[in-house]
């Protein structure tokens, strides 16, 4: 790692990564159901953006912490996209998994090393 990244900047990167991934998932799902090549192209481009942003983030923040927060936020985005755009159902286990994802982010922030990014 080069230098320490401001925690707010890290979250900005992670939110951008999560949004790009969510958009990519939406496009890939639309491409599969509509068989529209434009959605496939946008999905692939979205994941290229994810990779680019991750590459930038890894210069300043640990892989584990970045991936933990990104993965947990992606759970929320995936459920939102599925429920909102594709009428996928949410059940008690979905709610429970969202709760544990929230706890994971909370406990990761409480870790002393994470606070010193």
Biopython code that builds the backbone (N, CA, C, O; Angstrom):
import numpy as np
from Bio.PDB.StructureBuilder import StructureBuilder

atoms = [
    (1, "UNK", "N", (0.844, -1.183, 0.000)),
    (1, "UNK", "CA", (0.000, 0.000, 0.000)),
    (1, "UNK", "C", (0.884, 1.239, 0.000)),
    (1, "UNK", "O", (1.917, 1.277, 0.669)),
    (2, "UNK", "N", (0.478, 2.233, -0.741)),
    (2, "UNK", "CA", (1.262, 3.451, -0.839)),
    (2, "UNK", "C", (1.127, 4.323, 0.406)),
    (2, "UNK", "O", (2.100, 4.539, 1.128)),
    (3, "UNK", "N", (-0.044, 4.808, 0.645)),
    (3, "UNK", "CA", (-0.292, 5.697, 1.770)),
    (3, "UNK", "C", (-1.676, 5.431, 2.318)),
    (3, "UNK", "O", (-2.470, 4.721, 1.702)),
    (4, "UNK", "N", (-1.960, 5.988, 3.451)),
    (4, "UNK", "CA", (-3.259, 5.751, 4.067)),
    (4, "UNK", "C", (-4.352, 6.505, 3.320)),
    (4, "UNK", "O", (-4.183, 7.651, 2.904)),
    (5, "UNK", "N", (-5.446, 5.837, 3.172)),
    (5, "UNK", "CA", (-6.604, 6.437, 2.514)),
    (5, "UNK", "C", (-7.575, 6.922, 3.576)),
    (5, "UNK", "O", (-7.795, 6.244, 4.579)),
    (6, "UNK", "N", (-8.140, 8.063, 3.362)),
    (6, "UNK", "CA", (-9.181, 8.593, 4.220)),
    (6, "UNK", "C", (-10.357, 7.618, 4.204)),
    (6, "UNK", "O", (-10.740, 7.130, 3.141)),
    (7, "UNK", "N", (-10.929, 7.332, 5.365)),
    (7, "UNK", "CA", (-12.015, 6.357, 5.474)),
    (7, "UNK", "C", (-13.228, 6.779, 4.641)),
    (7, "UNK", "O", (-13.904, 5.922, 4.073)),
    (8, "UNK", "N", (-13.516, 8.073, 4.556)),
    (8, "UNK", "CA", (-14.639, 8.543, 3.750)),
    (8, "UNK", "C", (-14.371, 8.286, 2.262)),
    (8, "UNK", "O", (-15.281, 7.929, 1.513)),
    (9, "UNK", "N", (-13.124, 8.469, 1.847)),
    (9, "UNK", "CA", (-12.773, 8.211, 0.454)),
    (9, "UNK", "C", (-12.862, 6.718, 0.148)),
    (9, "UNK", "O", (-13.295, 6.322, -0.934)),
    (10, "UNK", "N", (-12.450, 5.901, 1.104)),
    (10, "UNK", "CA", (-12.578, 4.454, 0.931)),
    (10, "UNK", "C", (-14.038, 4.076, 0.732)),
    (10, "UNK", "O", (-14.360, 3.299, -0.166)),
    (11, "UNK", "N", (-14.928, 4.621, 1.567)),
    (11, "UNK", "CA", (-16.357, 4.316, 1.423)),
    (11, "UNK", "C", (-16.898, 4.830, 0.089)),
    (11, "UNK", "O", (-17.754, 4.183, -0.515)),
    (12, "UNK", "N", (-16.423, 5.962, -0.373)),
    (12, "UNK", "CA", (-16.852, 6.465, -1.676)),
    (12, "UNK", "C", (-16.472, 5.479, -2.775)),
    (12, "UNK", "O", (-17.286, 5.175, -3.647)),
    (13, "UNK", "N", (-15.241, 4.979, -2.735)),
    (13, "UNK", "CA", (-14.815, 3.978, -3.703)),
    (13, "UNK", "C", (-15.683, 2.724, -3.608)),
    (13, "UNK", "O", (-16.132, 2.194, -4.624)),
    (14, "UNK", "N", (-15.914, 2.255, -2.387)),
    (14, "UNK", "CA", (-16.685, 1.026, -2.206)),
    (14, "UNK", "C", (-18.133, 1.202, -2.659)),
    (14, "UNK", "O", (-18.711, 0.286, -3.244)),
    (15, "UNK", "N", (-18.723, 2.364, -2.397)),
    (15, "UNK", "CA", (-20.086, 2.601, -2.877)),
    (15, "UNK", "C", (-20.111, 2.646, -4.407)),
    (15, "UNK", "O", (-21.049, 2.143, -5.025)),
    (16, "UNK", "N", (-19.093, 3.240, -5.017)),
    (16, "UNK", "CA", (-19.019, 3.267, -6.479)),
    (16, "UNK", "C", (-18.861, 1.853, -7.032)),
    (16, "UNK", "O", (-19.476, 1.507, -8.041)),
    (17, "UNK", "N", (-18.042, 1.038, -6.376)),
    (17, "UNK", "CA", (-17.863, -0.352, -6.786)),
    (17, "UNK", "C", (-19.188, -1.101, -6.670)),
    (17, "UNK", "O", (-19.582, -1.829, -7.581)),
    (18, "UNK", "N", (-19.866, -0.916, -5.546)),
    (18, "UNK", "CA", (-21.127, -1.614, -5.296)),
    (18, "UNK", "C", (-22.194, -1.181, -6.295)),
    (18, "UNK", "O", (-22.926, -2.020, -6.819)),
    (19, "UNK", "N", (-22.287, 0.106, -6.560)),
    (19, "UNK", "CA", (-23.266, 0.603, -7.535)),
    (19, "UNK", "C", (-22.968, 0.032, -8.919)),
    (19, "UNK", "O", (-23.879, -0.411, -9.619)),
    (20, "UNK", "N", (-21.694, 0.040, -9.317)),
    (20, "UNK", "CA", (-21.315, -0.493, -10.627)),
    (20, "UNK", "C", (-21.646, -1.968, -10.734)),
    (20, "UNK", "O", (-22.130, -2.433, -11.766)),
    (21, "UNK", "N", (-21.384, -2.703, -9.663)),
    (21, "UNK", "CA", (-21.696, -4.126, -9.671)),
    (21, "UNK", "C", (-23.209, -4.356, -9.742)),
    (21, "UNK", "O", (-23.673, -5.222, -10.484)),
    (22, "UNK", "N", (-23.972, -3.579, -8.971)),
    (22, "UNK", "CA", (-25.426, -3.696, -9.001)),
    (22, "UNK", "C", (-25.987, -3.404, -10.381)),
    (22, "UNK", "O", (-26.881, -4.101, -10.861)),
    (23, "UNK", "N", (-25.458, -2.373, -11.012)),
    (23, "UNK", "CA", (-25.893, -2.042, -12.371)),
    (23, "UNK", "C", (-25.507, -3.163, -13.333)),
    (23, "UNK", "O", (-26.271, -3.515, -14.232)),
    (24, "UNK", "N", (-24.315, -3.716, -13.132)),
    (24, "UNK", "CA", (-23.873, -4.825, -13.958)),
    (24, "UNK", "C", (-24.773, -6.037, -13.804)),
    (24, "UNK", "O", (-25.115, -6.686, -14.792)),
    (25, "UNK", "N", (-25.162, -6.350, -12.570)),
    (25, "UNK", "CA", (-26.067, -7.474, -12.330)),
    (25, "UNK", "C", (-27.413, -7.239, -13.001)),
    (25, "UNK", "O", (-27.978, -8.139, -13.622)),
    (26, "UNK", "N", (-27.918, -6.013, -12.866)),
    (26, "UNK", "CA", (-29.180, -5.663, -13.506)),
    (26, "UNK", "C", (-29.094, -5.877, -15.020)),
    (26, "UNK", "O", (-29.974, -6.496, -15.619)),
    (27, "UNK", "N", (-28.025, -5.360, -15.629)),
    (27, "UNK", "CA", (-27.866, -5.471, -17.078)),
    (27, "UNK", "C", (-27.716, -6.919, -17.533)),
    (27, "UNK", "O", (-28.299, -7.321, -18.540)),
    (28, "UNK", "N", (-26.936, -7.700, -16.789)),
    (28, "UNK", "CA", (-26.743, -9.097, -17.162)),
    (28, "UNK", "C", (-28.049, -9.892, -17.049)),
    (28, "UNK", "O", (-28.344, -10.743, -17.888)),
    (29, "UNK", "N", (-28.819, -9.603, -16.005)),
    (29, "UNK", "CA", (-30.112, -10.282, -15.839)),
    (29, "UNK", "C", (-31.067, -9.882, -16.973)),
    (29, "UNK", "O", (-31.777, -10.726, -17.518)),
    (30, "UNK", "N", (-31.078, -8.589, -17.322)),
    (30, "UNK", "CA", (-31.915, -8.113, -18.426)),
    (30, "UNK", "C", (-31.459, -8.733, -19.738)),
    (30, "UNK", "O", (-32.288, -9.109, -20.567)),
    (31, "UNK", "N", (-30.157, -8.844, -19.932)),
    (31, "UNK", "CA", (-29.632, -9.438, -21.163)),
    (31, "UNK", "C", (-30.062, -10.896, -21.276)),
    (31, "UNK", "O", (-30.382, -11.371, -22.366)),
    (32, "UNK", "N", (-30.067, -11.596, -20.163)),
    (32, "UNK", "CA", (-30.451, -13.005, -20.176)),
    (32, "UNK", "C", (-31.945, -13.163, -20.458)),
    (32, "UNK", "O", (-32.345, -14.057, -21.204)),
    (33, "UNK", "N", (-32.762, -12.306, -19.869)),
    (33, "UNK", "CA", (-34.212, -12.443, -20.056)),
    (33, "UNK", "C", (-34.680, -11.854, -21.388)),
    (33, "UNK", "O", (-35.617, -12.374, -21.993)),
    (34, "UNK", "N", (-34.043, -10.779, -21.851)),
    (34, "UNK", "CA", (-34.457, -10.137, -23.098)),
    (34, "UNK", "C", (-33.586, -10.535, -24.280)),
    (34, "UNK", "O", (-33.930, -10.271, -25.433)),
    (35, "UNK", "N", (-32.478, -11.159, -23.991)),
    (35, "UNK", "CA", (-31.488, -11.510, -24.997)),
    (35, "UNK", "C", (-31.105, -10.293, -25.840)),
    (35, "UNK", "O", (-30.956, -10.389, -27.058)),
    (36, "UNK", "N", (-30.951, -9.164, -25.181)),
    (36, "UNK", "CA", (-30.527, -7.926, -25.832)),
    (36, "UNK", "C", (-29.016, -7.761, -25.625)),
    (36, "UNK", "O", (-28.541, -7.744, -24.490)),
    (37, "UNK", "N", (-28.286, -7.643, -26.695)),
    (37, "UNK", "CA", (-26.830, -7.570, -26.610)),
    (37, "UNK", "C", (-26.343, -6.272, -25.962)),
    (37, "UNK", "O", (-25.245, -6.239, -25.406)),
    (38, "UNK", "N", (-27.127, -5.226, -26.023)),
    (38, "UNK", "CA", (-26.717, -3.970, -25.404)),
    (38, "UNK", "C", (-26.639, -4.108, -23.885)),
    (38, "UNK", "O", (-25.725, -3.580, -23.251)),
    (39, "UNK", "N", (-27.600, -4.816, -23.313)),
    (39, "UNK", "CA", (-27.553, -5.047, -21.871)),
    (39, "UNK", "C", (-26.332, -5.875, -21.497)),
    (39, "UNK", "O", (-25.700, -5.623, -20.471)),
    (40, "UNK", "N", (-26.002, -6.849, -22.313)),
    (40, "UNK", "CA", (-24.815, -7.654, -22.065)),
    (40, "UNK", "C", (-23.561, -6.786, -22.108)),
    (40, "UNK", "O", (-22.683, -6.914, -21.256)),
    (41, "UNK", "N", (-23.480, -5.915, -23.086)),
    (41, "UNK", "CA", (-22.330, -5.013, -23.204)),
    (41, "UNK", "C", (-22.212, -4.097, -21.985)),
    (41, "UNK", "O", (-21.124, -3.925, -21.436)),
    (42, "UNK", "N", (-23.331, -3.513, -21.567)),
    (42, "UNK", "CA", (-23.311, -2.641, -20.387)),
    (42, "UNK", "C", (-22.953, -3.420, -19.120)),
    (42, "UNK", "O", (-22.261, -2.898, -18.246)),
    (43, "UNK", "N", (-23.419, -4.660, -19.021)),
    (43, "UNK", "CA", (-23.061, -5.498, -17.876)),
    (43, "UNK", "C", (-21.569, -5.766, -17.823)),
    (43, "UNK", "O", (-20.954, -5.670, -16.761)),
    (44, "UNK", "N", (-20.992, -6.097, -18.953)),
    (44, "UNK", "CA", (-19.551, -6.350, -19.011)),
    (44, "UNK", "C", (-18.765, -5.082, -18.698)),
    (44, "UNK", "O", (-17.777, -5.125, -17.964)),
    (45, "UNK", "N", (-19.198, -3.967, -19.249)),
    (45, "UNK", "CA", (-18.525, -2.694, -18.968)),
    (45, "UNK", "C", (-18.628, -2.319, -17.490)),
    (45, "UNK", "O", (-17.681, -1.777, -16.920)),
    (46, "UNK", "N", (-19.758, -2.602, -16.877)),
    (46, "UNK", "CA", (-19.928, -2.308, -15.451)),
    (46, "UNK", "C", (-18.932, -3.095, -14.608)),
    (46, "UNK", "O", (-18.348, -2.564, -13.664)),
    (47, "UNK", "N", (-18.744, -4.354, -14.954)),
    (47, "UNK", "CA", (-17.782, -5.161, -14.207)),
    (47, "UNK", "C", (-16.342, -4.743, -14.494)),
    (47, "UNK", "O", (-15.472, -4.927, -13.643)),
    (48, "UNK", "N", (-16.075, -4.190, -15.661)),
    (48, "UNK", "CA", (-14.752, -3.623, -15.945)),
    (48, "UNK", "C", (-14.516, -2.409, -15.040)),
    (48, "UNK", "O", (-13.403, -2.198, -14.559)),
    (49, "UNK", "N", (-15.551, -1.623, -14.815)),
    (49, "UNK", "CA", (-15.449, -0.478, -13.905)),
    (49, "UNK", "C", (-15.184, -0.971, -12.482)),
    (49, "UNK", "O", (-14.369, -0.393, -11.764)),
    (50, "UNK", "N", (-15.873, -2.036, -12.078)),
    (50, "UNK", "CA", (-15.642, -2.631, -10.750)),
    (50, "UNK", "C", (-14.170, -2.991, -10.607)),
    (50, "UNK", "O", (-13.538, -2.641, -9.610)),
    (51, "UNK", "N", (-13.624, -3.684, -11.591)),
    (51, "UNK", "CA", (-12.222, -4.103, -11.528)),
    (51, "UNK", "C", (-11.286, -2.903, -11.468)),
    (51, "UNK", "O", (-10.306, -2.920, -10.724)),
    (52, "UNK", "N", (-11.573, -1.877, -12.232)),
    (52, "UNK", "CA", (-10.737, -0.671, -12.237)),
    (52, "UNK", "C", (-10.760, 0.036, -10.878)),
    (52, "UNK", "O", (-9.722, 0.444, -10.358)),
    (53, "UNK", "N", (-11.953, 0.172, -10.319)),
    (53, "UNK", "CA", (-12.073, 0.819, -9.011)),
    (53, "UNK", "C", (-11.404, -0.007, -7.909)),
    (53, "UNK", "O", (-10.756, 0.543, -7.020)),
    (54, "UNK", "N", (-11.566, -1.321, -7.974)),
    (54, "UNK", "CA", (-10.891, -2.185, -6.991)),
    (54, "UNK", "C", (-9.381, -2.044, -7.097)),
    (54, "UNK", "O", (-8.683, -1.987, -6.085)),
    (55, "UNK", "N", (-8.885, -1.988, -8.310)),
    (55, "UNK", "CA", (-7.448, -1.807, -8.528)),
    (55, "UNK", "C", (-6.955, -0.529, -7.851)),
    (55, "UNK", "O", (-5.905, -0.523, -7.208)),
    (56, "UNK", "N", (-7.712, 0.535, -8.000)),
    (56, "UNK", "CA", (-7.347, 1.804, -7.363)),
    (56, "UNK", "C", (-7.437, 1.717, -5.844)),
    (56, "UNK", "O", (-6.570, 2.233, -5.138)),
    (57, "UNK", "N", (-8.467, 1.076, -5.347)),
    (57, "UNK", "CA", (-8.688, 0.975, -3.908)),
    (57, "UNK", "C", (-7.592, 0.161, -3.236)),
    (57, "UNK", "O", (-7.161, 0.496, -2.132)),
    (58, "UNK", "N", (-7.136, -0.904, -3.887)),
    (58, "UNK", "CA", (-6.144, -1.786, -3.276)),
    (58, "UNK", "C", (-4.788, -1.113, -3.103)),
    (58, "UNK", "O", (-3.936, -1.630, -2.381)),
    (59, "UNK", "N", (-4.574, 0.018, -3.742)),
    (59, "UNK", "CA", (-3.339, 0.760, -3.509)),
    (59, "UNK", "C", (-3.323, 1.394, -2.119)),
    (59, "UNK", "O", (-2.255, 1.654, -1.563)),
    (60, "UNK", "N", (-4.487, 1.638, -1.570)),
    (60, "UNK", "CA", (-4.583, 2.404, -0.328)),
    (60, "UNK", "C", (-5.228, 1.660, 0.836)),
    (60, "UNK", "O", (-5.067, 2.065, 1.987)),
    (61, "UNK", "N", (-5.939, 0.599, 0.564)),
    (61, "UNK", "CA", (-6.675, -0.090, 1.628)),
    (61, "UNK", "C", (-6.449, -1.589, 1.531)),
    (61, "UNK", "O", (-6.227, -2.115, 0.440)),
    (62, "UNK", "N", (-6.502, -2.279, 2.659)),
    (62, "UNK", "CA", (-6.318, -3.739, 2.649)),
    (62, "UNK", "C", (-7.409, -4.456, 1.852)),
    (62, "UNK", "O", (-8.564, -4.031, 1.840)),
    (63, "UNK", "N", (-7.033, -5.526, 1.202)),
    (63, "UNK", "CA", (-7.961, -6.304, 0.392)),
    (63, "UNK", "C", (-9.102, -6.848, 1.247)),
    (63, "UNK", "O", (-10.266, -6.773, 0.852)),
    (64, "UNK", "N", (-8.777, -7.388, 2.404)),
    (64, "UNK", "CA", (-9.795, -8.010, 3.250)),
    (64, "UNK", "C", (-10.875, -7.049, 3.686)),
    (64, "UNK", "O", (-12.061, -7.362, 3.588)),
    (65, "UNK", "N", (-10.485, -5.884, 4.167)),
    (65, "UNK", "CA", (-11.480, -4.907, 4.639)),
    (65, "UNK", "C", (-12.320, -4.369, 3.492)),
    (65, "UNK", "O", (-13.537, -4.224, 3.606)),
    (66, "UNK", "N", (-11.655, -4.079, 2.396)),
    (66, "UNK", "CA", (-12.385, -3.582, 1.232)),
    (66, "UNK", "C", (-13.386, -4.611, 0.748)),
    (66, "UNK", "O", (-14.539, -4.280, 0.470)),
    (67, "UNK", "N", (-12.951, -5.855, 0.647)),
    (67, "UNK", "CA", (-13.826, -6.905, 0.156)),
    (67, "UNK", "C", (-14.967, -7.193, 1.130)),
    (67, "UNK", "O", (-16.086, -7.476, 0.702)),
    (68, "UNK", "N", (-14.701, -7.123, 2.416)),
    (68, "UNK", "CA", (-15.746, -7.359, 3.407)),
    (68, "UNK", "C", (-16.881, -6.353, 3.245)),
    (68, "UNK", "O", (-18.047, -6.738, 3.165)),
    (69, "UNK", "N", (-16.549, -5.091, 3.196)),
    (69, "UNK", "CA", (-17.581, -4.050, 3.088)),
    (69, "UNK", "C", (-18.281, -4.131, 1.738)),
    (69, "UNK", "O", (-19.506, -4.036, 1.661)),
    (70, "UNK", "N", (-17.507, -4.304, 0.684)),
    (70, "UNK", "CA", (-18.087, -4.395, -0.653)),
    (70, "UNK", "C", (-19.041, -5.579, -0.742)),
    (70, "UNK", "O", (-20.150, -5.444, -1.261)),
    (71, "UNK", "N", (-18.624, -6.727, -0.246)),
    (71, "UNK", "CA", (-19.473, -7.926, -0.307)),
    (71, "UNK", "C", (-20.771, -7.739, 0.464)),
    (71, "UNK", "O", (-21.845, -8.112, -0.007)),
    (72, "UNK", "N", (-20.663, -7.159, 1.652)),
    (72, "UNK", "CA", (-21.871, -6.945, 2.460)),
    (72, "UNK", "C", (-22.820, -5.957, 1.799)),
    (72, "UNK", "O", (-24.030, -6.180, 1.770)),
    (73, "UNK", "N", (-22.282, -4.876, 1.273)),
    (73, "UNK", "CA", (-23.145, -3.913, 0.586)),
    (73, "UNK", "C", (-23.741, -4.509, -0.684)),
    (73, "UNK", "O", (-24.869, -4.188, -1.058)),
    (74, "UNK", "N", (-22.983, -5.374, -1.342)),
    (74, "UNK", "CA", (-23.490, -6.027, -2.546)),
    (74, "UNK", "C", (-24.681, -6.910, -2.247)),
    (74, "UNK", "O", (-25.566, -7.068, -3.087)),
    (75, "UNK", "N", (-24.712, -7.488, -1.056)),
    (75, "UNK", "CA", (-25.869, -8.291, -0.664)),
    (75, "UNK", "C", (-27.127, -7.420, -0.682)),
    (75, "UNK", "O", (-28.164, -7.825, -1.208)),
    (76, "UNK", "N", (-27.025, -6.232, -0.109)),
    (76, "UNK", "CA", (-28.166, -5.320, -0.088)),
    (76, "UNK", "C", (-28.589, -4.939, -1.506)),
    (76, "UNK", "O", (-29.772, -4.959, -1.845)),
    (77, "UNK", "N", (-27.603, -4.594, -2.321)),
    (77, "UNK", "CA", (-27.905, -4.160, -3.687)),
    (77, "UNK", "C", (-28.521, -5.296, -4.501)),
    (77, "UNK", "O", (-29.480, -5.080, -5.242)),
    (78, "UNK", "N", (-27.975, -6.498, -4.365)),
    (78, "UNK", "CA", (-28.507, -7.638, -5.122)),
    (78, "UNK", "C", (-29.961, -7.925, -4.739)),
    (78, "UNK", "O", (-30.799, -8.174, -5.606)),
    (79, "UNK", "N", (-30.253, -7.890, -3.441)),
    (79, "UNK", "CA", (-31.632, -8.104, -3.025)),
    (79, "UNK", "C", (-32.536, -6.978, -3.518)),
    (79, "UNK", "O", (-33.665, -7.233, -3.939)),
    (80, "UNK", "N", (-32.057, -5.745, -3.471)),
    (80, "UNK", "CA", (-32.843, -4.607, -3.947)),
    (80, "UNK", "C", (-33.137, -4.734, -5.437)),
    (80, "UNK", "O", (-34.277, -4.558, -5.865)),
    (81, "UNK", "N", (-32.112, -5.039, -6.223)),
    (81, "UNK", "CA", (-32.287, -5.174, -7.671)),
    (81, "UNK", "C", (-33.254, -6.320, -7.978)),
    (81, "UNK", "O", (-34.175, -6.163, -8.779)),
    (82, "UNK", "N", (-33.041, -7.454, -7.348)),
    (82, "UNK", "CA", (-33.919, -8.608, -7.596)),
    (82, "UNK", "C", (-35.356, -8.333, -7.216)),
    (82, "UNK", "O", (-36.278, -8.661, -7.963)),
    (83, "UNK", "N", (-35.549, -7.730, -6.053)),
    (83, "UNK", "CA", (-36.901, -7.452, -5.561)),
    (83, "UNK", "C", (-37.576, -6.344, -6.383)),
    (83, "UNK", "O", (-38.739, -6.473, -6.766)),
    (84, "UNK", "N", (-36.848, -5.262, -6.649)),
    (84, "UNK", "CA", (-37.441, -4.089, -7.298)),
    (84, "UNK", "C", (-37.666, -4.258, -8.790)),
    (84, "UNK", "O", (-38.677, -3.799, -9.321)),
    (85, "UNK", "N", (-36.738, -4.910, -9.467)),
    (85, "UNK", "CA", (-36.803, -4.951, -10.922)),
    (85, "UNK", "C", (-37.216, -6.306, -11.496)),
    (85, "UNK", "O", (-37.672, -6.387, -12.636)),
    (86, "UNK", "N", (-37.055, -7.368, -10.706)),
    (86, "UNK", "CA", (-37.338, -8.695, -11.238)),
    (86, "UNK", "C", (-38.354, -9.464, -10.401)),
    (86, "UNK", "O", (-38.531, -10.668, -10.590)),
    (87, "UNK", "N", (-39.020, -8.779, -9.481)),
    (87, "UNK", "CA", (-40.086, -9.359, -8.651)),
    (87, "UNK", "C", (-39.648, -10.608, -7.894)),
    (87, "UNK", "O", (-40.442, -11.526, -7.688)),
    (88, "UNK", "N", (-38.395, -10.639, -7.485)),
    (88, "UNK", "CA", (-37.923, -11.753, -6.676)),
    (88, "UNK", "C", (-38.416, -11.561, -5.249)),
    (88, "UNK", "O", (-38.553, -10.432, -4.778)),
    (89, "UNK", "N", (-38.679, -12.657, -4.571)),
    (89, "UNK", "CA", (-39.263, -12.616, -3.240)),
    (89, "UNK", "C", (-38.196, -12.449, -2.159)),
    (89, "UNK", "O", (-37.062, -12.907, -2.303)),
    (90, "UNK", "N", (-38.584, -11.790, -1.087)),
    (90, "UNK", "CA", (-37.749, -11.659, 0.106)),
    (90, "UNK", "C", (-38.461, -12.403, 1.224)),
    (90, "UNK", "O", (-39.663, -12.233, 1.429)),
    (91, "UNK", "N", (-37.706, -13.235, 1.950)),
    (91, "UNK", "CA", (-38.306, -13.991, 3.049)),
    (91, "UNK", "C", (-37.535, -13.725, 4.341)),
    (91, "UNK", "O", (-36.647, -12.873, 4.376)),
    (92, "UNK", "N", (-37.876, -14.452, 5.392)),
    (92, "UNK", "CA", (-37.252, -14.211, 6.689)),
    (92, "UNK", "C", (-35.751, -14.492, 6.660)),
    (92, "UNK", "O", (-34.997, -13.863, 7.402)),
    (93, "UNK", "N", (-35.309, -15.415, 5.827)),
    (93, "UNK", "CA", (-33.882, -15.702, 5.736)),
    (93, "UNK", "C", (-33.133, -14.581, 5.009)),
    (93, "UNK", "O", (-31.971, -14.304, 5.306)),
    (94, "UNK", "N", (-33.804, -13.953, 4.071)),
    (94, "UNK", "CA", (-33.237, -12.790, 3.398)),
    (94, "UNK", "C", (-33.018, -11.666, 4.411)),
    (94, "UNK", "O", (-31.947, -11.062, 4.465)),
    (95, "UNK", "N", (-34.026, -11.404, 5.194)),
    (95, "UNK", "CA", (-33.935, -10.359, 6.216)),
    (95, "UNK", "C", (-32.818, -10.691, 7.214)),
    (95, "UNK", "O", (-32.055, -9.810, 7.611)),
    (96, "UNK", "N", (-32.728, -11.938, 7.610)),
    (96, "UNK", "CA", (-31.683, -12.365, 8.539)),
    (96, "UNK", "C", (-30.292, -12.179, 7.938)),
    (96, "UNK", "O", (-29.370, -11.745, 8.629)),
    (97, "UNK", "N", (-30.140, -12.501, 6.672)),
    (97, "UNK", "CA", (-28.837, -12.320, 6.034)),
    (97, "UNK", "C", (-28.468, -10.842, 5.920)),
    (97, "UNK", "O", (-27.298, -10.485, 6.055)),
    (98, "UNK", "N", (-29.443, -9.992, 5.676)),
    (98, "UNK", "CA", (-29.180, -8.547, 5.640)),
    (98, "UNK", "C", (-28.757, -8.042, 7.021)),
    (98, "UNK", "O", (-27.879, -7.187, 7.134)),
    (99, "UNK", "N", (-29.378, -8.568, 8.050)),
    (99, "UNK", "CA", (-29.015, -8.208, 9.417)),
    (99, "UNK", "C", (-27.559, -8.592, 9.703)),
    (99, "UNK", "O", (-26.801, -7.791, 10.250)),
    (100, "UNK", "N", (-27.171, -9.809, 9.335)),
    (100, "UNK", "CA", (-25.800, -10.252, 9.591)),
    (100, "UNK", "C", (-24.788, -9.493, 8.735)),
    (100, "UNK", "O", (-23.660, -9.262, 9.172)),
    (101, "UNK", "N", (-25.176, -9.108, 7.534)),
    (101, "UNK", "CA", (-24.288, -8.294, 6.700)),
    (101, "UNK", "C", (-24.039, -6.943, 7.367)),
    (101, "UNK", "O", (-22.918, -6.434, 7.360)),
    (102, "UNK", "N", (-25.085, -6.375, 7.938)),
    (102, "UNK", "CA", (-24.948, -5.103, 8.660)),
    (102, "UNK", "C", (-24.029, -5.272, 9.863)),
    (102, "UNK", "O", (-23.173, -4.425, 10.115)),
    (103, "UNK", "N", (-24.200, -6.349, 10.597)),
    (103, "UNK", "CA", (-23.319, -6.617, 11.739)),
    (103, "UNK", "C", (-21.867, -6.781, 11.304)),
    (103, "UNK", "O", (-20.958, -6.325, 11.998)),
    (104, "UNK", "N", (-21.645, -7.416, 10.180)),
    (104, "UNK", "CA", (-20.281, -7.606, 9.682)),
    (104, "UNK", "C", (-19.591, -6.271, 9.434)),
    (104, "UNK", "O", (-18.437, -6.081, 9.817)),
    (105, "UNK", "N", (-20.294, -5.359, 8.799)),
    (105, "UNK", "CA", (-19.715, -4.039, 8.542)),
    (105, "UNK", "C", (-19.464, -3.315, 9.855)),
    (105, "UNK", "O", (-18.416, -2.695, 10.033)),
    (106, "UNK", "N", (-20.416, -3.389, 10.772)),
    (106, "UNK", "CA", (-20.273, -2.725, 12.065)),
    (106, "UNK", "C", (-19.033, -3.223, 12.807)),
    (106, "UNK", "O", (-18.229, -2.424, 13.286)),
    (107, "UNK", "N", (-18.884, -4.536, 12.898)),
    (107, "UNK", "CA", (-17.750, -5.088, 13.636)),
    (107, "UNK", "C", (-16.428, -4.824, 12.926)),
    (107, "UNK", "O", (-15.403, -4.643, 13.585)),
    (108, "UNK", "N", (-16.432, -4.798, 11.618)),
    (108, "UNK", "CA", (-15.205, -4.485, 10.885)),
    (108, "UNK", "C", (-14.744, -3.064, 11.190)),
    (108, "UNK", "O", (-13.545, -2.810, 11.301)),
    (109, "UNK", "N", (-15.682, -2.149, 11.324)),
    (109, "UNK", "CA", (-15.324, -0.761, 11.634)),
    (109, "UNK", "C", (-14.789, -0.621, 13.045)),
    (109, "UNK", "O", (-13.988, 0.271, 13.322)),
    (110, "UNK", "N", (-15.219, -1.483, 13.928)),
    (110, "UNK", "CA", (-14.786, -1.403, 15.320)),
    (110, "UNK", "C", (-13.368, -1.927, 15.514)),
    (110, "UNK", "O", (-12.732, -1.642, 16.529)),
    (111, "UNK", "N", (-12.881, -2.678, 14.564)),
    (111, "UNK", "CA", (-11.544, -3.226, 14.671)),
    (111, "UNK", "C", (-10.520, -2.095, 14.601)),
    (111, "UNK", "O", (-10.601, -1.243, 13.716)),
    (112, "UNK", "N", (-9.586, -2.079, 15.499)),
    (112, "UNK", "CA", (-8.622, -0.976, 15.612)),
    (112, "UNK", "C", (-7.814, -0.783, 14.336)),
    (112, "UNK", "O", (-7.614, 0.354, 13.911)),
    (113, "UNK", "N", (-7.352, -1.840, 13.724)),
    (113, "UNK", "CA", (-6.544, -1.705, 12.503)),
    (113, "UNK", "C", (-7.363, -1.101, 11.380)),
    (113, "UNK", "O", (-6.841, -0.321, 10.584)),
    (114, "UNK", "N", (-8.645, -1.451, 11.303)),
    (114, "UNK", "CA", (-9.487, -0.906, 10.248)),
    (114, "UNK", "C", (-9.642, 0.602, 10.400)),
    (114, "UNK", "O", (-9.698, 1.326, 9.406)),
    (115, "UNK", "N", (-9.710, 1.069, 11.619)),
    (115, "UNK", "CA", (-9.861, 2.500, 11.868)),
    (115, "UNK", "C", (-8.645, 3.294, 11.408)),
    (115, "UNK", "O", (-8.749, 4.501, 11.186)),
    (116, "UNK", "N", (-7.505, 2.645, 11.263)),
    (116, "UNK", "CA", (-6.265, 3.339, 10.910)),
    (116, "UNK", "C", (-5.914, 3.241, 9.436)),
    (116, "UNK", "O", (-4.745, 3.378, 9.076)),
    (117, "UNK", "N", (-6.887, 3.011, 8.586)),
    (117, "UNK", "CA", (-6.597, 2.941, 7.156)),
    (117, "UNK", "C", (-6.119, 4.282, 6.671)),
    (117, "UNK", "O", (-5.819, 4.440, 5.488)),
]
sb = StructureBuilder()
sb.init_structure("model")
sb.init_model(0)
sb.init_chain("A")
sb.init_seg("    ")
for serial, (resi, resn, name, xyz) in enumerate(atoms, 1):
    if name == "N":
        sb.init_residue(resn, " ", resi, " ")
    sb.init_atom(name, np.array(xyz, "f"), 0.0, 1.0, " ", f" {name:<3s}", serial, name[0])
structure = sb.get_structure()
